[in-house]
């Protein structure tokens, strides 16, 4: 049995949890190395304190689950079968007796499936496994970090491709299509979220939607993109200037860069997570742009593009070696546009190491 499942079982022993039902694709991947999207179909890993685990998935994917390295029982089912009947049979075959306490992903498992599970397992008390899974996943091992470094390098390449595609009259969607095409050619398995390419005033929308807007001189250009590689995500934002910037555009850019660099400098093992947000936000507020920085400083990064922890000023958690997350301050002024600078970060014993490396000084594209 793998180390990660053993760590989950140790927690179950300490908490007197009889059974843990993990069904989200991300947590299943973390525990089994099998990555798939079952769509509406049920998939689940069942872990016990003193019995061998089993994994259930659509029958068309059982071979892939075995190929991924899961060594215990794999149960497949067809589209015309009830997976919970198969689960009930597997539970009964293990002679569990009365199940008093079961752990589920409380924020991710639907009410209908939670009830179906309770009905076949003797109506145990349900508790959350989410916090434990977050704790396990938040510190990455060297293999995970190595994959994330490669995913970050592809994100760098994506920005490089986008910048090279800028010319007067090109549309946001033209540039976006070029980025995604070249990234797929480079080996990116998927984009980790919807790619953003925003010109001019639209860059002032933190989560703007690319469209048919065309590039003109004097536009800020914001790129926000990431890829999935071997199950792990990257996420980068860079902002460049098409044509000569005016004084306010320069001031906004310099303020955001100063805020990002200060947060990176402060990111060390033992630092309170929320203090990074406060440091960056303080610099932006001091420059007079506080009302134009509407979001948290960043988010955890790994199997999900947004995962634990939230890099918000309210977070009292402490940074640990091996944690990976983004730092991405921004200033967005609707009538002018916006600037965001985002890096993927891993905490080492010596402080923050950025995985993304595309240049951050203001680039003026002519």
JOSUL-V844500 format. One record per pair of residues at least 6 apart in sequence whose ideal C-beta (glycine too) atoms are under 8 Angstrom apart, sorted by the first residue. I is the first residue (numbers start at 1). J is the second residue. D is the distance in whole Angstrom. If there is no record, write none. Layout:
i->I j->J d->D
i->I j->J d->D
This chain:
i->1 j->9 d->8
i->1 j->52 d->8
i->1 j->53 d->7
i->1 j->71 d->8
i->1 j->72 d->7
i->2 j->31 d->7
i->2 j->32 d->8
i->4 j->30 d->6
i->4 j->31 d->5
i->4 j->136 d->6
i->5 j->31 d->6
i->5 j->47 d->6
i->5 j->53 d->6
i->7 j->136 d->6
i->8 j->20 d->6
i->8 j->31 d->7
i->8 j->47 d->6
i->8 j->129 d->8
i->8 j->132 d->7
i->8 j->133 d->8
i->8 j->136 d->7
i->9 j->47 d->6
i->9 j->48 d->8
i->9 j->49 d->6
i->11 j->17 d->7
i->11 j->132 d->5
i->12 j->18 d->8
i->12 j->20 d->6
i->12 j->47 d->7
i->12 j->48 d->8
i->12 j->49 d->5
i->12 j->103 d->7
i->13 j->49 d->6
i->15 j->101 d->8
i->15 j->103 d->8
i->15 j->127 d->7
i->16 j->100 d->7
i->16 j->101 d->6
i->17 j->49 d->7
i->17 j->101 d->5
i->17 j->102 d->7
i->17 j->103 d->5
i->17 j->127 d->7
i->18 j->48 d->7
i->18 j->49 d->7
i->18 j->96 d->7
i->18 j->99 d->5
i->18 j->100 d->6
i->18 j->101 d->6
i->18 j->102 d->6
i->18 j->124 d->7
i->19 j->46 d->6
i->19 j->47 d->7
i->19 j->48 d->6
i->19 j->91 d->8
i->19 j->96 d->7
i->19 j->99 d->6
i->19 j->102 d->5
i->19 j->103 d->7
i->19 j->121 d->7
i->19 j->124 d->7
i->20 j->46 d->7
i->20 j->47 d->5
i->20 j->48 d->8
i->20 j->102 d->7
i->20 j->103 d->4
i->20 j->104 d->8
i->20 j->129 d->5
i->21 j->44 d->6
i->21 j->45 d->8
i->21 j->46 d->6
i->21 j->102 d->7
i->21 j->103 d->7
i->21 j->104 d->5
i->21 j->105 d->8
i->21 j->109 d->7
i->21 j->117 d->6
i->21 j->129 d->8
i->22 j->28 d->6
i->22 j->31 d->6
i->22 j->44 d->7
i->22 j->45 d->4
i->22 j->46 d->8
i->22 j->47 d->7
i->22 j->105 d->6
i->22 j->129 d->7
i->22 j->133 d->7
i->23 j->42 d->7
i->23 j->43 d->6
i->23 j->44 d->4
i->23 j->45 d->8
i->23 j->105 d->7
i->23 j->108 d->7
i->23 j->109 d->6
i->23 j->113 d->7
i->24 j->105 d->6
i->24 j->108 d->5
i->25 j->35 d->7
i->25 j->36 d->6
i->25 j->37 d->6
i->25 j->38 d->7
i->25 j->43 d->7
i->26 j->303 d->5
i->26 j->304 d->6
i->26 j->307 d->8
i->27 j->45 d->8
i->27 j->105 d->7
i->27 j->133 d->5
i->27 j->137 d->8
i->28 j->34 d->6
i->28 j->43 d->6
i->28 j->44 d->8
i->28 j->45 d->6
i->28 j->55 d->8
i->29 j->35 d->4
i->29 j->231 d->6
i->29 j->303 d->6
i->30 j->133 d->7
i->30 j->136 d->7
i->30 j->137 d->6
i->30 j->303 d->6
i->31 j->45 d->6
i->31 j->47 d->8
i->32 j->45 d->6
i->32 j->55 d->6
i->32 j->65 d->7
i->32 j->68 d->6
i->32 j->69 d->7
i->32 j->70 d->5
i->33 j->68 d->5
i->33 j->69 d->5
i->33 j->70 d->7
i->34 j->55 d->8
i->34 j->57 d->8
i->34 j->64 d->7
i->34 j->65 d->5
i->34 j->68 d->4
i->34 j->69 d->8
i->34 j->70 d->6
i->35 j->68 d->7
i->35 j->231 d->5
i->36 j->43 d->7
i->36 j->57 d->7
i->36 j->61 d->6
i->36 j->64 d->7
i->36 j->65 d->8
i->38 j->57 d->7
i->38 j->58 d->6
i->38 j->61 d->7
i->41 j->57 d->8
i->41 j->58 d->5
i->41 j->79 d->8
i->41 j->83 d->8
i->42 j->56 d->7
i->42 j->83 d->4
i->42 j->84 d->8
i->42 j->113 d->7
i->43 j->55 d->8
i->43 j->56 d->7
i->43 j->57 d->5
i->43 j->58 d->7
i->43 j->61 d->8
i->44 j->55 d->7
i->44 j->56 d->5
i->44 j->57 d->8
i->44 j->83 d->8
i->44 j->87 d->7
i->45 j->53 d->6
i->45 j->54 d->8
i->45 j->55 d->5
i->46 j->53 d->6
i->46 j->54 d->5
i->46 j->55 d->7
i->46 j->56 d->8
i->46 j->87 d->7
i->46 j->90 d->7
i->46 j->91 d->8
i->47 j->53 d->5
i->48 j->94 d->7
i->48 j->96 d->7
i->51 j->94 d->5
i->51 j->96 d->7
i->52 j->72 d->5
i->52 j->73 d->7
i->52 j->94 d->8
i->53 j->72 d->5
i->53 j->73 d->8
i->54 j->72 d->6
i->54 j->73 d->4
i->54 j->74 d->7
i->54 j->75 d->6
i->54 j->90 d->5
i->55 j->65 d->6
i->55 j->70 d->6
i->55 j->72 d->7
i->55 j->73 d->7
i->55 j->74 d->5
i->55 j->75 d->7
i->56 j->74 d->8
i->56 j->75 d->4
i->56 j->76 d->8
i->56 j->77 d->7
i->56 j->83 d->6
i->56 j->86 d->6
i->56 j->87 d->6
i->56 j->90 d->7
i->57 j->65 d->6
i->57 j->74 d->7
i->57 j->75 d->8
i->57 j->76 d->6
i->58 j->76 d->7
i->58 j->77 d->7
i->58 j->78 d->8
i->58 j->79 d->8
i->59 j->76 d->3
i->59 j->77 d->6
i->59 j->78 d->5
i->60 j->76 d->8
i->61 j->76 d->7
i->62 j->74 d->5
i->62 j->75 d->8
i->62 j->76 d->4
i->65 j->74 d->5
i->66 j->74 d->6
i->73 j->90 d->7
i->75 j->86 d->5
i->75 j->87 d->8
i->75 j->90 d->6
i->77 j->83 d->5
i->77 j->86 d->5
i->84 j->116 d->5
i->84 j->117 d->7
i->84 j->119 d->8
i->84 j->120 d->6
i->85 j->120 d->8
i->87 j->117 d->8
i->87 j->120 d->6
i->88 j->120 d->4
i->88 j->121 d->8
i->91 j->99 d->8
i->91 j->120 d->7
i->91 j->121 d->6
i->98 j->122 d->6
i->99 j->121 d->5
i->99 j->122 d->5
i->99 j->124 d->4
i->100 j->124 d->6
i->100 j->125 d->7
i->101 j->124 d->6
i->101 j->125 d->5
i->101 j->127 d->6
i->102 j->117 d->7
i->102 j->118 d->8
i->102 j->121 d->6
i->102 j->124 d->4
i->102 j->125 d->7
i->102 j->126 d->6
i->102 j->127 d->7
i->103 j->126 d->8
i->103 j->127 d->5
i->103 j->128 d->7
i->103 j->129 d->4
i->103 j->132 d->8
i->104 j->114 d->6
i->104 j->117 d->7
i->104 j->126 d->6
i->104 j->127 d->8
i->104 j->128 d->7
i->104 j->129 d->6
i->105 j->128 d->7
i->105 j->129 d->6
i->105 j->130 d->5
i->105 j->133 d->7
i->106 j->126 d->7
i->106 j->127 d->8
i->106 j->128 d->4
i->106 j->129 d->8
i->106 j->130 d->6
i->107 j->128 d->8
i->107 j->130 d->6
i->108 j->130 d->7
i->109 j->117 d->8
i->114 j->126 d->7
i->118 j->124 d->7
i->118 j->126 d->7
i->134 j->307 d->8
i->134 j->308 d->4
i->134 j->309 d->8
i->137 j->302 d->6
i->137 j->303 d->7
i->137 j->307 d->7
i->137 j->308 d->7
i->138 j->300 d->7
i->138 j->308 d->6
i->138 j->309 d->7
i->138 j->320 d->7
i->138 j->323 d->6
i->139 j->320 d->6
i->139 j->321 d->7
i->139 j->322 d->4
i->139 j->323 d->6
i->140 j->148 d->7
i->140 j->302 d->6
i->140 j->322 d->5
i->140 j->323 d->7
i->140 j->324 d->5
i->140 j->346 d->7
i->141 j->322 d->7
i->144 j->232 d->6
i->144 j->302 d->7
i->144 j->324 d->8
i->145 j->322 d->7
i->145 j->324 d->7
i->145 j->346 d->6
i->147 j->229 d->6
i->147 j->230 d->5
i->147 j->231 d->7
i->147 j->232 d->5
i->148 j->232 d->5
i->148 j->233 d->8
i->148 j->234 d->7
i->148 j->301 d->7
i->148 j->302 d->7
i->148 j->324 d->6
i->148 j->344 d->7
i->148 j->346 d->7
i->148 j->355 d->6
i->149 j->355 d->5
i->150 j->229 d->6
i->150 j->230 d->8
i->151 j->226 d->7
i->151 j->227 d->6
i->151 j->228 d->7
i->151 j->229 d->4
i->151 j->230 d->8
i->151 j->232 d->6
i->151 j->233 d->6
i->151 j->234 d->4
i->152 j->234 d->5
i->152 j->236 d->7
i->152 j->344 d->5
i->152 j->355 d->4
i->152 j->356 d->5
i->152 j->357 d->8
i->153 j->357 d->8
i->154 j->183 d->6
i->154 j->186 d->6
i->154 j->187 d->7
i->154 j->188 d->5
i->154 j->227 d->5
i->154 j->229 d->6
i->154 j->234 d->7
i->155 j->225 d->6
i->155 j->226 d->5
i->155 j->227 d->6
i->155 j->234 d->4
i->155 j->235 d->7
i->155 j->236 d->4
i->155 j->344 d->7
i->155 j->356 d->6
i->155 j->358 d->8
i->156 j->236 d->7
i->156 j->356 d->6
i->156 j->357 d->6
i->156 j->358 d->4
i->157 j->182 d->7
i->157 j->183 d->7
i->157 j->186 d->6
i->158 j->179 d->5
i->158 j->182 d->8
i->158 j->183 d->5
i->158 j->195 d->8
i->158 j->223 d->7
i->158 j->225 d->5
i->158 j->226 d->8
i->158 j->227 d->7
i->158 j->236 d->7
i->159 j->223 d->5
i->159 j->225 d->7
i->159 j->236 d->6
i->159 j->238 d->5
i->159 j->358 d->5
i->160 j->358 d->7
i->161 j->178 d->6
i->161 j->179 d->5
i->161 j->182 d->5
i->161 j->183 d->7
i->162 j->175 d->5
i->162 j->176 d->8
i->162 j->178 d->7
i->162 j->179 d->5
i->162 j->197 d->6
i->162 j->221 d->8
i->162 j->223 d->5
i->162 j->225 d->8
i->163 j->223 d->8
i->163 j->238 d->8
i->163 j->240 d->6
i->163 j->363 d->7
i->163 j->365 d->7
i->165 j->174 d->7
i->165 j->175 d->5
i->165 j->178 d->5
i->165 j->179 d->7
i->166 j->175 d->7
i->166 j->215 d->6
i->166 j->221 d->6
i->166 j->240 d->8
i->166 j->242 d->6
i->166 j->365 d->5
i->167 j->215 d->7
i->168 j->215 d->6
i->168 j->216 d->6
i->168 j->217 d->7
i->168 j->242 d->8
i->169 j->214 d->5
i->169 j->215 d->7
i->169 j->216 d->8
i->170 j->214 d->7
i->170 j->215 d->5
i->171 j->211 d->8
i->171 j->212 d->5
i->171 j->213 d->7
i->171 j->214 d->5
i->171 j->215 d->8
i->172 j->197 d->5
i->172 j->198 d->6
i->172 j->199 d->6
i->172 j->202 d->8
i->172 j->210 d->4
i->172 j->211 d->6
i->172 j->212 d->7
i->172 j->213 d->5
i->173 j->197 d->8
i->173 j->210 d->6
i->173 j->211 d->7
i->173 j->212 d->7
i->175 j->197 d->5
i->175 j->215 d->8
i->176 j->195 d->5
i->176 j->196 d->8
i->176 j->197 d->5
i->176 j->210 d->5
i->179 j->195 d->6
i->179 j->197 d->7
i->179 j->223 d->8
i->179 j->225 d->6
i->180 j->191 d->6
i->180 j->195 d->6
i->183 j->191 d->7
i->183 j->227 d->6
i->187 j->229 d->7
i->188 j->227 d->4
i->188 j->228 d->7
i->188 j->229 d->6
i->189 j->227 d->7
i->189 j->228 d->5
i->189 j->229 d->6
i->189 j->230 d->8
i->190 j->227 d->7
i->190 j->228 d->4
i->191 j->225 d->7
i->191 j->226 d->7
i->191 j->227 d->6
i->191 j->228 d->7
i->192 j->226 d->4
i->192 j->227 d->6
i->192 j->228 d->5
i->192 j->233 d->4
i->192 j->234 d->7
i->192 j->235 d->6
i->192 j->305 d->4
i->193 j->226 d->6
i->193 j->235 d->7
i->193 j->305 d->5
i->195 j->210 d->7
i->195 j->224 d->7
i->195 j->225 d->4
i->196 j->207 d->8
i->196 j->208 d->6
i->196 j->209 d->8
i->196 j->210 d->6
i->196 j->222 d->7
i->196 j->223 d->7
i->196 j->224 d->4
i->196 j->225 d->7
i->197 j->210 d->5
i->197 j->221 d->7
i->197 j->222 d->8
i->197 j->223 d->6
i->198 j->205 d->7
i->198 j->208 d->5
i->198 j->210 d->6
i->198 j->213 d->8
i->198 j->221 d->7
i->198 j->222 d->5
i->198 j->338 d->8
i->199 j->213 d->5
i->199 j->214 d->7
i->199 j->215 d->5
i->199 j->216 d->8
i->199 j->219 d->5
i->199 j->220 d->8
i->199 j->221 d->6
i->199 j->242 d->8
i->200 j->213 d->7
i->200 j->215 d->8
i->200 j->216 d->7
i->200 j->218 d->8
i->200 j->219 d->4
i->200 j->220 d->7
i->200 j->337 d->6
i->201 j->334 d->7
i->201 j->335 d->7
i->201 j->336 d->7
i->201 j->337 d->5
i->202 j->208 d->5
i->202 j->213 d->6
i->202 j->337 d->7
i->203 j->219 d->8
i->203 j->220 d->5
i->203 j->221 d->7
i->203 j->222 d->4
i->203 j->239 d->7
i->203 j->332 d->8
i->203 j->337 d->4
i->203 j->338 d->4
i->203 j->339 d->7
i->204 j->332 d->4
i->204 j->333 d->6
i->204 j->334 d->5
i->204 j->335 d->8
i->204 j->336 d->6
i->204 j->337 d->5
i->204 j->338 d->4
i->205 j->332 d->7
i->205 j->334 d->8
i->205 j->338 d->7
i->206 j->294 d->6
i->206 j->295 d->6
i->206 j->330 d->6
i->206 j->332 d->6
i->206 j->338 d->7
i->206 j->340 d->7
i->208 j->222 d->8
i->215 j->221 d->7
i->215 j->242 d->6
i->216 j->242 d->7
i->216 j->243 d->8
i->217 j->242 d->6
i->217 j->243 d->4
i->217 j->244 d->8
i->218 j->242 d->7
i->218 j->243 d->5
i->218 j->244 d->7
i->218 j->245 d->8
i->218 j->246 d->8
i->219 j->241 d->8
i->219 j->242 d->5
i->219 j->243 d->7
i->219 j->337 d->7
i->220 j->239 d->6
i->220 j->240 d->8
i->220 j->241 d->6
i->220 j->242 d->8
i->220 j->245 d->8
i->220 j->249 d->6
i->220 j->336 d->8
i->220 j->337 d->4
i->220 j->338 d->7
i->220 j->339 d->7
i->221 j->239 d->7
i->221 j->240 d->5
i->221 j->241 d->7
i->221 j->242 d->6
i->221 j->365 d->8
i->222 j->237 d->7
i->222 j->238 d->8
i->222 j->239 d->5
i->222 j->337 d->8
i->222 j->338 d->6
i->222 j->339 d->7
i->222 j->340 d->6
i->223 j->236 d->8
i->223 j->237 d->7
i->223 j->238 d->5
i->223 j->239 d->7
i->223 j->240 d->8
i->224 j->235 d->8
i->224 j->236 d->7
i->224 j->237 d->4
i->224 j->340 d->7
i->224 j->342 d->7
i->225 j->235 d->8
i->225 j->236 d->6
i->226 j->233 d->6
i->226 j->234 d->4
i->226 j->235 d->4
i->226 j->236 d->6
i->226 j->305 d->6
i->227 j->233 d->7
i->227 j->234 d->6
i->231 j->303 d->6
i->232 j->302 d->6
i->232 j->303 d->6
i->233 j->301 d->6
i->233 j->302 d->7
i->233 j->303 d->7
i->233 j->304 d->7
i->233 j->305 d->4
i->234 j->301 d->8
i->234 j->344 d->6
i->234 j->355 d->7
i->234 j->356 d->7
i->235 j->301 d->6
i->235 j->305 d->6
i->235 j->326 d->6
i->235 j->342 d->7
i->235 j->344 d->6
i->236 j->342 d->6
i->236 j->343 d->7
i->236 j->344 d->7
i->236 j->356 d->5
i->236 j->358 d->7
i->237 j->328 d->6
i->237 j->330 d->8
i->237 j->340 d->5
i->237 j->341 d->6
i->237 j->342 d->4
i->238 j->341 d->7
i->238 j->342 d->8
i->238 j->358 d->6
i->238 j->360 d->7
i->239 j->253 d->7
i->239 j->256 d->8
i->239 j->338 d->7
i->239 j->339 d->5
i->239 j->340 d->6
i->239 j->341 d->7
i->240 j->362 d->8
i->240 j->363 d->4
i->240 j->364 d->8
i->240 j->365 d->6
i->241 j->249 d->7
i->241 j->253 d->8
i->241 j->362 d->6
i->241 j->363 d->7
i->241 j->364 d->5
i->241 j->365 d->7
i->242 j->365 d->5
i->243 j->364 d->7
i->243 j->365 d->8
i->243 j->366 d->7
i->244 j->364 d->7
i->245 j->253 d->7
i->245 j->362 d->7
i->245 j->364 d->7
i->248 j->336 d->6
i->249 j->336 d->7
i->249 j->337 d->7
i->249 j->339 d->8
i->250 j->362 d->7
i->251 j->287 d->7
i->252 j->289 d->7
i->252 j->331 d->5
i->252 j->333 d->7
i->252 j->336 d->7
i->252 j->338 d->8
i->252 j->339 d->5
i->253 j->339 d->5
i->253 j->362 d->5
i->254 j->362 d->8
i->255 j->283 d->7
i->255 j->284 d->6
i->255 j->287 d->4
i->255 j->289 d->6
i->255 j->331 d->6
i->256 j->284 d->7
i->256 j->329 d->5
i->256 j->330 d->6
i->256 j->331 d->6
i->256 j->339 d->5
i->256 j->340 d->7
i->256 j->341 d->5
i->257 j->341 d->6
i->257 j->360 d->6
i->257 j->361 d->8
i->257 j->362 d->8
i->258 j->283 d->6
i->259 j->279 d->8
i->259 j->280 d->4
i->259 j->281 d->8
i->259 j->283 d->4
i->259 j->284 d->5
i->259 j->329 d->4
i->260 j->280 d->7
i->260 j->327 d->6
i->260 j->328 d->8
i->260 j->329 d->5
i->260 j->341 d->5
i->260 j->342 d->8
i->260 j->343 d->7
i->260 j->360 d->7
i->262 j->279 d->5
i->262 j->280 d->6
i->262 j->283 d->6
i->263 j->276 d->5
i->263 j->277 d->8
i->263 j->279 d->5
i->263 j->280 d->4
i->263 j->297 d->6
i->263 j->327 d->5
i->263 j->329 d->7
i->264 j->327 d->6
i->264 j->343 d->7
i->264 j->345 d->7
i->264 j->352 d->5
i->264 j->354 d->7
i->265 j->351 d->8
i->265 j->352 d->8
i->266 j->275 d->7
i->266 j->276 d->6
i->266 j->279 d->5
i->267 j->276 d->6
i->267 j->319 d->6
i->267 j->327 d->7
i->267 j->345 d->6
i->267 j->347 d->6
i->267 j->351 d->6
i->267 j->352 d->4
i->268 j->319 d->7
i->268 j->347 d->7
i->268 j->350 d->8
i->268 j->351 d->5
i->268 j->352 d->7
i->269 j->318 d->8
i->269 j->319 d->6
i->269 j->320 d->6
i->269 j->321 d->5
i->269 j->347 d->6
i->269 j->349 d->7
i->270 j->318 d->6
i->270 j->319 d->7
i->271 j->318 d->7
i->271 j->319 d->5
i->272 j->315 d->8
i->272 j->316 d->6
i->272 j->317 d->7
i->272 j->318 d->6
i->272 j->319 d->8
i->273 j->309 d->6
i->273 j->311 d->6
i->273 j->312 d->8
i->273 j->315 d->4
i->273 j->316 d->7
i->273 j->317 d->5
i->273 j->318 d->7
i->273 j->319 d->6
i->274 j->312 d->6
i->274 j->313 d->5
i->274 j->314 d->6
i->274 j->315 d->4
i->274 j->316 d->6
i->275 j->313 d->8
i->276 j->297 d->6
i->276 j->298 d->8
i->276 j->311 d->6
i->276 j->327 d->7
i->277 j->296 d->6
i->277 j->297 d->4
i->277 j->311 d->6
i->277 j->312 d->6
i->277 j->313 d->4
i->277 j->315 d->8
i->278 j->313 d->5
i->280 j->297 d->5
i->280 j->327 d->7
i->280 j->329 d->4
i->281 j->290 d->7
i->281 j->293 d->6
i->281 j->297 d->7
i->281 j->313 d->7
i->281 j->329 d->8
i->284 j->290 d->6
i->284 j->292 d->8
i->284 j->293 d->5
i->284 j->329 d->6
i->284 j->331 d->6
i->285 j->293 d->8
i->289 j->331 d->5
i->289 j->333 d->8
i->292 j->331 d->5
i->292 j->332 d->5
i->292 j->333 d->5
i->293 j->329 d->6
i->293 j->330 d->6
i->293 j->331 d->6
i->293 j->332 d->8
i->294 j->332 d->7
i->295 j->330 d->7
i->296 j->310 d->6
i->296 j->311 d->6
i->296 j->312 d->4
i->296 j->313 d->7
i->297 j->311 d->5
i->297 j->312 d->7
i->297 j->313 d->8
i->297 j->327 d->6
i->297 j->328 d->7
i->297 j->329 d->6
i->298 j->311 d->4
i->298 j->325 d->5
i->298 j->326 d->4
i->298 j->327 d->5
i->298 j->328 d->5
i->298 j->342 d->7
i->298 j->345 d->8
i->299 j->306 d->5
i->299 j->307 d->7
i->299 j->309 d->8
i->299 j->310 d->6
i->299 j->311 d->6
i->299 j->325 d->6
i->299 j->326 d->6
i->300 j->306 d->7
i->300 j->307 d->4
i->300 j->308 d->5
i->300 j->309 d->5
i->300 j->310 d->7
i->300 j->311 d->8
i->300 j->323 d->8
i->300 j->324 d->7
i->300 j->325 d->5
i->301 j->307 d->7
i->301 j->324 d->5
i->301 j->325 d->5
i->301 j->326 d->6
i->301 j->344 d->6
i->302 j->324 d->6
i->309 j->315 d->6
i->309 j->317 d->6
i->309 j->323 d->8
i->309 j->325 d->7
i->311 j->325 d->6
i->311 j->326 d->7
i->311 j->327 d->7
i->319 j->347 d->5
i->320 j->347 d->7
i->321 j->347 d->5
i->321 j->348 d->6
i->321 j->349 d->6
i->322 j->346 d->7
i->322 j->347 d->7
i->323 j->346 d->7
i->323 j->347 d->5
i->324 j->344 d->7
i->324 j->345 d->7
i->324 j->346 d->5
i->324 j->347 d->8
i->324 j->355 d->8
i->325 j->344 d->8
i->325 j->345 d->6
i->326 j->342 d->5
i->326 j->343 d->7
i->326 j->344 d->6
i->326 j->345 d->7
i->327 j->342 d->7
i->327 j->343 d->6
i->327 j->345 d->6
i->327 j->352 d->8
i->328 j->340 d->6
i->328 j->341 d->7
i->328 j->342 d->3
i->328 j->343 d->8
i->329 j->340 d->7
i->329 j->341 d->7
i->330 j->338 d->6
i->330 j->339 d->6
i->330 j->340 d->3
i->330 j->341 d->8
i->331 j->338 d->6
i->331 j->339 d->6
i->332 j->338 d->4
i->332 j->339 d->8
i->332 j->340 d->8
i->341 j->360 d->6
i->342 j->356 d->8
i->343 j->354 d->4
i->343 j->355 d->7
i->343 j->356 d->5
i->344 j->354 d->7
i->344 j->355 d->4
i->344 j->356 d->5
i->345 j->352 d->5
i->345 j->353 d->7
i->345 j->354 d->6
i->345 j->355 d->7
i->346 j->352 d->8
i->346 j->353 d->5
i->346 j->355 d->6
i->347 j->353 d->8
